Amino acid sequence: MPKLKSHSGAKKRFHKTASGKWTHARAGRRHLLIEMSSKRGRHLRRSAVHKKSSAEAKMLKAYLPYD
């Protein structure tokens, strides 16, 4: 059976933690930051996490078969 290709966009955006969860950077930190409250900007710095059992995690498993 041939090797599977990883999804190039997913490779750049998602990372797997040691416990098997998926993390990614939050959206909304590129422009129009003056109007954003400081509290909102601080919360967007933190990465978001998908549980292993979520629907997104199942999609990511197909997108990134070797991670």
PDB file with SEQRES, HELIX, SHEET and CRYST1 records, atoms N, CA, C and O in Angstrom:
SEQRES   1 A   67  MET PRO LYS LEU LYS SER HIS SER GLY ALA LYS LYS ARG          
SEQRES   2 A   67  PHE HIS LYS THR ALA SER GLY LYS TRP THR HIS ALA ARG          
SEQRES   3 A   67  ALA GLY ARG ARG HIS LEU LEU ILE GLU MET SER SER LYS          
SEQRES   4 A   67  ARG GLY ARG HIS LEU ARG ARG SER ALA VAL HIS LYS LYS          
SEQRES   5 A   67  SER SER ALA GLU ALA LYS MET LEU LYS ALA TYR LEU PRO          
SEQRES   6 A   67  TYR ASP                                                      
HELIX    1 AA1 SER A    8  ARG A   13  1                                   6    
HELIX    2 AA2 SER A   38  ARG A   45  1                                   8    
HELIX    3 AA3 ALA A   55  TYR A   63  1                                   9    
SHEET    1 AA1 3 PHE A  14  LYS A  16  0                                        
SHEET    2 AA1 3 TRP A  22  HIS A  24 -1                                        
SHEET    3 AA1 3 ALA A  48  HIS A  50 -1                                        
CRYST1    1.000    1.000    1.000  90.00  90.00  90.00 P 1           1          
ATOM      1  N   MET A   1       0.843  -1.178   0.000  1.00  0.00           N  
ATOM      2  CA  MET A   1       0.000   0.000   0.000  1.00  0.00           C  
ATOM      3  C   MET A   1       0.894   1.249   0.000  1.00  0.00           C  
ATOM      4  O   MET A   1       1.868   1.299   0.750  1.00  0.00           O  
ATOM      5  N   PRO A   2       0.583   2.249  -0.819  1.00  0.00           N  
ATOM      6  CA  PRO A   2       1.437   3.446  -0.865  1.00  0.00           C  
ATOM      7  C   PRO A   2       1.296   4.295   0.393  1.00  0.00           C  
ATOM      8  O   PRO A   2       0.337   4.185   1.157  1.00  0.00           O  
ATOM      9  N   LYS A   3       2.298   5.141   0.565  1.00  0.00           N  
ATOM     10  CA  LYS A   3       2.253   6.066   1.701  1.00  0.00           C  
ATOM     11  C   LYS A   3       1.153   7.092   1.484  1.00  0.00           C  
ATOM     12  O   LYS A   3       0.855   7.467   0.350  1.00  0.00           O  
ATOM     13  N   LEU A   4       0.550   7.544   2.584  1.00  0.00           N  
ATOM     14  CA  LEU A   4      -0.490   8.572   2.518  1.00  0.00           C  
ATOM     15  C   LEU A   4       0.156   9.949   2.583  1.00  0.00           C  
ATOM     16  O   LEU A   4       1.175  10.138   3.247  1.00  0.00           O  
ATOM     17  N   LYS A   5      -0.440  10.892   1.898  1.00  0.00           N  
ATOM     18  CA  LYS A   5       0.068  12.265   1.953  1.00  0.00           C  
ATOM     19  C   LYS A   5      -0.610  13.007   3.098  1.00  0.00           C  
ATOM     20  O   LYS A   5      -1.810  12.860   3.332  1.00  0.00           O  
ATOM     21  N   SER A   6       0.177  13.802   3.801  1.00  0.00           N  
ATOM     22  CA  SER A   6      -0.369  14.661   4.848  1.00  0.00           C  
ATOM     23  C   SER A   6      -0.953  15.912   4.207  1.00  0.00           C  
ATOM     24  O   SER A   6      -0.471  16.361   3.167  1.00  0.00           O  
ATOM     25  N   HIS A   7      -1.974  16.469   4.813  1.00  0.00           N  
ATOM     26  CA  HIS A   7      -2.597  17.698   4.324  1.00  0.00           C  
ATOM     27  C   HIS A   7      -1.674  18.868   4.652  1.00  0.00           C  
ATOM     28  O   HIS A   7      -1.383  19.124   5.820  1.00  0.00           O  
ATOM     29  N   SER A   8      -1.209  19.588   3.605  1.00  0.00           N  
ATOM     30  CA  SER A   8      -0.204  20.636   3.805  1.00  0.00           C  
ATOM     31  C   SER A   8      -0.698  21.756   4.706  1.00  0.00           C  
ATOM     32  O   SER A   8       0.062  22.249   5.539  1.00  0.00           O  
ATOM     33  N   GLY A   9      -1.952  22.169   4.560  1.00  0.00           N  
ATOM     34  CA  GLY A   9      -2.496  23.239   5.392  1.00  0.00           C  
ATOM     35  C   GLY A   9      -2.603  22.826   6.839  1.00  0.00           C  
ATOM     36  O   GLY A   9      -2.331  23.622   7.738  1.00  0.00           O  
ATOM     37  N   ALA A  10      -3.001  21.578   7.075  1.00  0.00           N  
ATOM     38  CA  ALA A  10      -3.138  21.085   8.447  1.00  0.00           C  
ATOM     39  C   ALA A  10      -1.779  20.957   9.123  1.00  0.00           C  
ATOM     40  O   ALA A  10      -1.660  21.186  10.327  1.00  0.00           O  
ATOM     41  N   LYS A  11      -0.751  20.591   8.352  1.00  0.00           N  
ATOM     42  CA  LYS A  11       0.598  20.478   8.910  1.00  0.00           C  
ATOM     43  C   LYS A  11       1.060  21.783   9.524  1.00  0.00           C  
ATOM     44  O   LYS A  11       1.717  21.797  10.565  1.00  0.00           O  
ATOM     45  N   LYS A  12       0.705  22.903   8.854  1.00  0.00           N  
ATOM     46  CA  LYS A  12       1.168  24.209   9.299  1.00  0.00           C  
ATOM     47  C   LYS A  12       0.361  24.767  10.464  1.00  0.00           C  
ATOM     48  O   LYS A  12       0.829  25.665  11.165  1.00  0.00           O  
ATOM     49  N   ARG A  13      -0.830  24.254  10.678  1.00  0.00           N  
ATOM     50  CA  ARG A  13      -1.738  24.869  11.643  1.00  0.00           C  
ATOM     51  C   ARG A  13      -1.958  24.080  12.928  1.00  0.00           C  
ATOM     52  O   ARG A  13      -2.284  24.669  13.958  1.00  0.00           O  
ATOM     53  N   PHE A  14      -1.788  22.772  12.892  1.00  0.00           N  
ATOM     54  CA  PHE A  14      -2.118  21.939  14.041  1.00  0.00           C  
ATOM     55  C   PHE A  14      -0.897  21.181  14.529  1.00  0.00           C  
ATOM     56  O   PHE A  14      -0.054  20.750  13.742  1.00  0.00           O  
ATOM     57  N   HIS A  15      -0.820  21.026  15.857  1.00  0.00           N  
ATOM     58  CA  HIS A  15       0.274  20.289  16.469  1.00  0.00           C  
ATOM     59  C   HIS A  15      -0.304  19.349  17.510  1.00  0.00           C  
ATOM     60  O   HIS A  15      -1.263  19.687  18.202  1.00  0.00           O  
ATOM     61  N   LYS A  16       0.277  18.183  17.614  1.00  0.00           N  
ATOM     62  CA  LYS A  16      -0.200  17.192  18.568  1.00  0.00           C  
ATOM     63  C   LYS A  16       0.580  17.317  19.875  1.00  0.00           C  
ATOM     64  O   LYS A  16       1.803  17.457  19.861  1.00  0.00           O  
ATOM     65  N   THR A  17      -0.121  17.266  20.992  1.00  0.00           N  
ATOM     66  CA  THR A  17       0.534  17.322  22.298  1.00  0.00           C  
ATOM     67  C   THR A  17       0.992  15.924  22.687  1.00  0.00           C  
ATOM     68  O   THR A  17       0.681  14.948  22.005  1.00  0.00           O  
ATOM     69  N   ALA A  18       1.730  15.833  23.781  1.00  0.00           N  
ATOM     70  CA  ALA A  18       2.239  14.542  24.246  1.00  0.00           C  
ATOM     71  C   ALA A  18       1.111  13.607  24.647  1.00  0.00           C  
ATOM     72  O   ALA A  18       1.250  12.387  24.550  1.00  0.00           O  
ATOM     73  N   SER A  19      -0.010  14.173  25.101  1.00  0.00           N  
ATOM     74  CA  SER A  19      -1.135  13.333  25.522  1.00  0.00           C  
ATOM     75  C   SER A  19      -2.065  12.978  24.369  1.00  0.00           C  
ATOM     76  O   SER A  19      -3.046  12.260  24.563  1.00  0.00           O  
ATOM     77  N   GLY A  20      -1.763  13.476  23.166  1.00  0.00           N  
ATOM     78  CA  GLY A  20      -2.563  13.106  22.002  1.00  0.00           C  
ATOM     79  C   GLY A  20      -3.630  14.098  21.608  1.00  0.00           C  
ATOM     80  O   GLY A  20      -4.398  13.843  20.681  1.00  0.00           O  
ATOM     81  N   LYS A  21      -3.694  15.238  22.301  1.00  0.00           N  
ATOM     82  CA  LYS A  21      -4.665  16.272  21.933  1.00  0.00           C  
ATOM     83  C   LYS A  21      -4.081  17.131  20.816  1.00  0.00           C  
ATOM     84  O   LYS A  21      -2.869  17.137  20.598  1.00  0.00           O  
ATOM     85  N   TRP A  22      -4.950  17.858  20.107  1.00  0.00           N  
ATOM     86  CA  TRP A  22      -4.520  18.738  19.011  1.00  0.00           C  
ATOM     87  C   TRP A  22      -4.615  20.177  19.442  1.00  0.00           C  
ATOM     88  O   TRP A  22      -5.626  20.581  20.016  1.00  0.00           O  
ATOM     89  N   THR A  23      -3.570  20.977  19.178  1.00  0.00           N  
ATOM     90  CA  THR A  23      -3.586  22.402  19.511  1.00  0.00           C  
ATOM     91  C   THR A  23      -3.460  23.224  18.239  1.00  0.00           C  
ATOM     92  O   THR A  23      -2.908  22.766  17.238  1.00  0.00           O  
ATOM     93  N   HIS A  24      -3.975  24.435  18.292  1.00  0.00           N  
ATOM     94  CA  HIS A  24      -3.831  25.366  17.173  1.00  0.00           C  
ATOM     95  C   HIS A  24      -3.939  26.787  17.705  1.00  0.00           C  
ATOM     96  O   HIS A  24      -4.507  27.025  18.771  1.00  0.00           O  
ATOM     97  N   ALA A  25      -3.385  27.728  16.947  1.00  0.00           N  
ATOM     98  CA  ALA A  25      -3.457  29.138  17.328  1.00  0.00           C  
ATOM     99  C   ALA A  25      -4.871  29.656  17.066  1.00  0.00           C  
ATOM    100  O   ALA A  25      -5.543  29.201  16.141  1.00  0.00           O  
ATOM    101  N   ARG A  26      -5.309  30.590  17.867  1.00  0.00           N  
ATOM    102  CA  ARG A  26      -6.643  31.149  17.696  1.00  0.00           C  
ATOM    103  C   ARG A  26      -6.664  32.206  16.605  1.00  0.00           C  
ATOM    104  O   ARG A  26      -5.658  32.866  16.341  1.00  0.00           O  
ATOM    105  N   ALA A  27      -7.808  32.356  15.981  1.00  0.00           N  
ATOM    106  CA  ALA A  27      -7.970  33.338  14.911  1.00  0.00           C  
ATOM    107  C   ALA A  27      -8.216  34.720  15.500  1.00  0.00           C  
ATOM    108  O   ALA A  27      -8.621  34.848  16.656  1.00  0.00           O  
ATOM    109  N   GLY A  28      -7.969  35.756  14.697  1.00  0.00           N  
ATOM    110  CA  GLY A  28      -8.325  37.111  15.101  1.00  0.00           C  
ATOM    111  C   GLY A  28      -7.194  37.951  15.637  1.00  0.00           C  
ATOM    112  O   GLY A  28      -7.441  38.942  16.324  1.00  0.00           O  
ATOM    113  N   ARG A  29      -5.941  37.583  15.342  1.00  0.00           N  
ATOM    114  CA  ARG A  29      -4.798  38.334  15.879  1.00  0.00           C  
ATOM    115  C   ARG A  29      -3.961  38.979  14.784  1.00  0.00           C  
ATOM    116  O   ARG A  29      -2.791  39.283  15.019  1.00  0.00           O  
ATOM    117  N   ARG A  30      -4.513  39.198  13.607  1.00  0.00           N  
ATOM    118  CA  ARG A  30      -3.724  39.710  12.493  1.00  0.00           C  
ATOM    119  C   ARG A  30      -3.883  41.212  12.296  1.00  0.00           C  
ATOM    120  O   ARG A  30      -2.891  41.913  12.094  1.00  0.00           O  
ATOM    121  N   HIS A  31      -5.097  41.712  12.351  1.00  0.00           N  
ATOM    122  CA  HIS A  31      -5.317  43.141  12.090  1.00  0.00           C  
ATOM    123  C   HIS A  31      -6.551  43.595  12.860  1.00  0.00           C  
ATOM    124  O   HIS A  31      -7.243  42.783  13.475  1.00  0.00           O  
ATOM    125  N   LEU A  32      -6.822  44.899  12.820  1.00  0.00           N  
ATOM    126  CA  LEU A  32      -7.927  45.522  13.578  1.00  0.00           C  
ATOM    127  C   LEU A  32      -7.786  45.300  15.078  1.00  0.00           C  
ATOM    128  O   LEU A  32      -8.772  45.073  15.780  1.00  0.00           O  
ATOM    129  N   LEU A  33      -6.546  45.367  15.562  1.00  0.00           N  
ATOM    130  CA  LEU A  33      -6.298  45.068  16.971  1.00  0.00           C  
ATOM    131  C   LEU A  33      -6.521  46.273  17.884  1.00  0.00           C  
ATOM    132  O   LEU A  33      -6.670  46.111  19.095  1.00  0.00           O  
ATOM    133  N   ILE A  34      -6.544  47.468  17.318  1.00  0.00           N  
ATOM    134  CA  ILE A  34      -6.750  48.666  18.130  1.00  0.00           C  
ATOM    135  C   ILE A  34      -8.130  48.629  18.779  1.00  0.00           C  
ATOM    136  O   ILE A  34      -8.282  48.976  19.950  1.00  0.00           O  
ATOM    137  N   GLU A  35      -9.131  48.209  18.014  1.00  0.00           N  
ATOM    138  CA  GLU A  35     -10.502  48.184  18.539  1.00  0.00           C  
ATOM    139  C   GLU A  35     -10.723  47.061  19.544  1.00  0.00           C  
ATOM    140  O   GLU A  35     -11.657  47.113  20.344  1.00  0.00           O  
ATOM    141  N   MET A  36      -9.863  46.049  19.502  1.00  0.00           N  
ATOM    142  CA  MET A  36     -10.042  44.902  20.387  1.00  0.00           C  
ATOM    143  C   MET A  36      -9.663  45.266  21.815  1.00  0.00           C  
ATOM    144  O   MET A  36      -8.710  46.012  22.042  1.00  0.00           O  
ATOM    145  N   SER A  37     -10.409  44.738  22.771  1.00  0.00           N  
ATOM    146  CA  SER A  37     -10.072  44.980  24.170  1.00  0.00           C  
ATOM    147  C   SER A  37      -8.790  44.211  24.520  1.00  0.00           C  
ATOM    148  O   SER A  37      -8.482  43.182  23.919  1.00  0.00           O  
ATOM    149  N   SER A  38      -8.065  44.729  25.491  1.00  0.00           N  
ATOM    150  CA  SER A  38      -6.819  44.093  25.912  1.00  0.00           C  
ATOM    151  C   SER A  38      -7.081  42.688  26.425  1.00  0.00           C  
ATOM    152  O   SER A  38      -6.295  41.772  26.181  1.00  0.00           O  
ATOM    153  N   LYS A  39      -8.180  42.523  27.130  1.00  0.00           N  
ATOM    154  CA  LYS A  39      -8.524  41.215  27.675  1.00  0.00           C  
ATOM    155  C   LYS A  39      -8.727  40.199  26.555  1.00  0.00           C  
ATOM    156  O   LYS A  39      -8.261  39.062  26.634  1.00  0.00           O  
ATOM    157  N   ARG A  40      -9.434  40.634  25.507  1.00  0.00           N  
ATOM    158  CA  ARG A  40      -9.678  39.741  24.367  1.00  0.00           C  
ATOM    159  C   ARG A  40      -8.359  39.356  23.690  1.00  0.00           C  
ATOM    160  O   ARG A  40      -8.161  38.193  23.339  1.00  0.00           O  
ATOM    161  N   GLY A  41      -7.470  40.311  23.508  1.00  0.00           N  
ATOM    162  CA  GLY A  41      -6.174  40.039  22.883  1.00  0.00           C  
ATOM    163  C   GLY A  41      -5.340  39.066  23.688  1.00  0.00           C  
ATOM    164  O   GLY A  41      -4.681  38.193  23.123  1.00  0.00           O  
ATOM    165  N   ARG A  42      -5.364  39.210  25.009  1.00  0.00           N  
ATOM    166  CA  ARG A  42      -4.603  38.295  25.864  1.00  0.00           C  
ATOM    167  C   ARG A  42      -5.146  36.876  25.758  1.00  0.00           C  
ATOM    168  O   ARG A  42      -4.377  35.917  25.700  1.00  0.00           O  
ATOM    169  N   HIS A  43      -6.459  36.742  25.732  1.00  0.00           N  
ATOM    170  CA  HIS A  43      -7.053  35.404  25.652  1.00  0.00           C  
ATOM    171  C   HIS A  43      -6.781  34.745  24.306  1.00  0.00           C  
ATOM    172  O   HIS A  43      -6.689  33.520  24.219  1.00  0.00           O  
ATOM    173  N   LEU A  44      -6.653  35.553  23.257  1.00  0.00           N  
ATOM    174  CA  LEU A  44      -6.377  34.994  21.937  1.00  0.00           C  
ATOM    175  C   LEU A  44      -4.937  34.514  21.795  1.00  0.00           C  
ATOM    176  O   LEU A  44      -4.629  33.765  20.868  1.00  0.00           O  
ATOM    177  N   ARG A  45      -4.047  34.934  22.701  1.00  0.00           N  
ATOM    178  CA  ARG A  45      -2.665  34.475  22.646  1.00  0.00           C  
ATOM    179  C   ARG A  45      -2.553  32.986  22.938  1.00  0.00           C  
ATOM    180  O   ARG A  45      -1.695  32.293  22.391  1.00  0.00           O  
ATOM    181  N   ARG A  46      -3.432  32.507  23.807  1.00  0.00           N  
ATOM    182  CA  ARG A  46      -3.371  31.103  24.205  1.00  0.00           C  
ATOM    183  C   ARG A  46      -3.823  30.197  23.062  1.00  0.00           C  
ATOM    184  O   ARG A  46      -4.697  30.577  22.282  1.00  0.00           O  
ATOM    185  N   SER A  47      -3.246  29.026  22.957  1.00  0.00           N  
ATOM    186  CA  SER A  47      -3.645  28.107  21.896  1.00  0.00           C  
ATOM    187  C   SER A  47      -4.906  27.357  22.323  1.00  0.00           C  
ATOM    188  O   SER A  47      -5.148  27.137  23.510  1.00  0.00           O  
ATOM    189  N   ALA A  48      -5.695  26.975  21.335  1.00  0.00           N  
ATOM    190  CA  ALA A  48      -6.914  26.215  21.573  1.00  0.00           C  
ATOM    191  C   ALA A  48      -6.592  24.730  21.479  1.00  0.00           C  
ATOM    192  O   ALA A  48      -5.653  24.332  20.790  1.00  0.00           O  
ATOM    193  N   VAL A  49      -7.376  23.918  22.173  1.00  0.00           N  
ATOM    194  CA  VAL A  49      -7.117  22.481  22.233  1.00  0.00           C  
ATOM    195  C   VAL A  49      -8.377  21.724  21.826  1.00  0.00           C  
ATOM    196  O   VAL A  49      -9.485  22.076  22.230  1.00  0.00           O  
ATOM    197  N   HIS A  50      -8.192  20.684  21.023  1.00  0.00           N  
ATOM    198  CA  HIS A  50      -9.289  19.784  20.678  1.00  0.00           C  
ATOM    199  C   HIS A  50      -9.102  18.496  21.470  1.00  0.00           C  
ATOM    200  O   HIS A  50      -7.993  17.968  21.548  1.00  0.00           O  
ATOM    201  N   LYS A  51     -10.183  17.991  22.056  1.00  0.00           N  
ATOM    202  CA  LYS A  51     -10.114  16.715  22.757  1.00  0.00           C  
ATOM    203  C   LYS A  51      -9.889  15.588  21.757  1.00  0.00           C  
ATOM    204  O   LYS A  51     -10.164  15.739  20.566  1.00  0.00           O  
ATOM    205  N   LYS A  52      -9.390  14.465  22.246  1.00  0.00           N  
ATOM    206  CA  LYS A  52      -9.136  13.321  21.376  1.00  0.00           C  
ATOM    207  C   LYS A  52     -10.427  12.775  20.776  1.00  0.00           C  
ATOM    208  O   LYS A  52     -10.404  12.184  19.696  1.00  0.00           O  
ATOM    209  N   SER A  53     -11.554  12.966  21.465  1.00  0.00           N  
ATOM    210  CA  SER A  53     -12.811  12.367  21.028  1.00  0.00           C  
ATOM    211  C   SER A  53     -13.659  13.299  20.168  1.00  0.00           C  
ATOM    212  O   SER A  53     -14.737  12.907  19.721  1.00  0.00           O  
ATOM    213  N   SER A  54     -13.189  14.537  19.925  1.00  0.00           N  
ATOM    214  CA  SER A  54     -14.009  15.486  19.179  1.00  0.00           C  
ATOM    215  C   SER A  54     -14.045  15.150  17.693  1.00  0.00           C  
ATOM    216  O   SER A  54     -13.197  14.409  17.196  1.00  0.00           O  
ATOM    217  N   ALA A  55     -15.021  15.693  16.994  1.00  0.00           N  
ATOM    218  CA  ALA A  55     -15.157  15.460  15.555  1.00  0.00           C  
ATOM    219  C   ALA A  55     -13.962  16.051  14.809  1.00  0.00           C  
ATOM    220  O   ALA A  55     -13.497  15.467  13.830  1.00  0.00           O  
ATOM    221  N   GLU A  56     -13.460  17.203  15.261  1.00  0.00           N  
ATOM    222  CA  GLU A  56     -12.305  17.816  14.618  1.00  0.00           C  
ATOM    223  C   GLU A  56     -11.071  16.928  14.755  1.00  0.00           C  
ATOM    224  O   GLU A  56     -10.269  16.837  13.826  1.00  0.00           O  
ATOM    225  N   ALA A  57     -10.913  16.277  15.901  1.00  0.00           N  
ATOM    226  CA  ALA A  57      -9.764  15.401  16.122  1.00  0.00           C  
ATOM    227  C   ALA A  57      -9.803  14.215  15.169  1.00  0.00           C  
ATOM    228  O   ALA A  57      -8.762  13.758  14.697  1.00  0.00           O  
ATOM    229  N   LYS A  58     -10.997  13.719  14.887  1.00  0.00           N  
ATOM    230  CA  LYS A  58     -11.113  12.597  13.948  1.00  0.00           C  
ATOM    231  C   LYS A  58     -10.732  13.031  12.540  1.00  0.00           C  
ATOM    232  O   LYS A  58     -10.107  12.268  11.802  1.00  0.00           O  
ATOM    233  N   MET A  59     -11.110  14.269  12.156  1.00  0.00           N  
ATOM    234  CA  MET A  59     -10.721  14.785  10.849  1.00  0.00           C  
ATOM    235  C   MET A  59      -9.206  14.963  10.771  1.00  0.00           C  
ATOM    236  O   MET A  59      -8.587  14.633   9.759  1.00  0.00           O  
ATOM    237  N   LEU A  60      -8.614  15.487  11.844  1.00  0.00           N  
ATOM    238  CA  LEU A  60      -7.181  15.731  11.858  1.00  0.00           C  
ATOM    239  C   LEU A  60      -6.391  14.428  11.772  1.00  0.00           C  
ATOM    240  O   LEU A  60      -5.298  14.394  11.206  1.00  0.00           O  
ATOM    241  N   LYS A  61      -6.940  13.372  12.326  1.00  0.00           N  
ATOM    242  CA  LYS A  61      -6.277  12.074  12.242  1.00  0.00           C  
ATOM    243  C   LYS A  61      -6.174  11.613  10.787  1.00  0.00           C  
ATOM    244  O   LYS A  61      -5.191  10.987  10.393  1.00  0.00           O  
ATOM    245  N   ALA A  62      -7.198  11.931  10.000  1.00  0.00           N  
ATOM    246  CA  ALA A  62      -7.167  11.585   8.577  1.00  0.00           C  
ATOM    247  C   ALA A  62      -6.247  12.525   7.802  1.00  0.00           C  
ATOM    248  O   ALA A  62      -5.555  12.096   6.878  1.00  0.00           O  
ATOM    249  N   TYR A  63      -6.238  13.813   8.177  1.00  0.00           N  
ATOM    250  CA  TYR A  63      -5.394  14.790   7.495  1.00  0.00           C  
ATOM    251  C   TYR A  63      -3.917  14.566   7.762  1.00  0.00           C  
ATOM    252  O   TYR A  63      -3.086  14.762   6.876  1.00  0.00           O  
ATOM    253  N   LEU A  64      -3.584  14.154   8.989  1.00  0.00           N  
ATOM    254  CA  LEU A  64      -2.180  13.991   9.406  1.00  0.00           C  
ATOM    255  C   LEU A  64      -1.961  12.562   9.901  1.00  0.00           C  
ATOM    256  O   LEU A  64      -1.866  12.333  11.107  1.00  0.00           O  
ATOM    257  N   PRO A  65      -1.881  11.606   8.987  1.00  0.00           N  
ATOM    258  CA  PRO A  65      -1.838  10.202   9.407  1.00  0.00           C  
ATOM    259  C   PRO A  65      -0.571   9.803  10.168  1.00  0.00           C  
ATOM    260  O   PRO A  65      -0.591   8.819  10.907  1.00  0.00           O  
ATOM    261  N   TYR A  66       0.531  10.544  10.004  1.00  0.00           N  
ATOM    262  CA  TYR A  66       1.792  10.134  10.624  1.00  0.00           C  
ATOM    263  C   TYR A  66       2.170  10.979  11.823  1.00  0.00           C  
ATOM    264  O   TYR A  66       3.293  10.862  12.314  1.00  0.00           O  
ATOM    265  N   ASP A  67       1.286  11.820  12.309  1.00  0.00           N  
ATOM    266  CA  ASP A  67       1.563  12.617  13.499  1.00  0.00           C  
ATOM    267  C   ASP A  67       0.974  11.967  14.725  1.00  0.00           C  
ATOM    268  O   ASP A  67       1.107  12.497  15.829  1.00  0.00           O  
TER     269      ASP A  67                                                      
END                                                                             
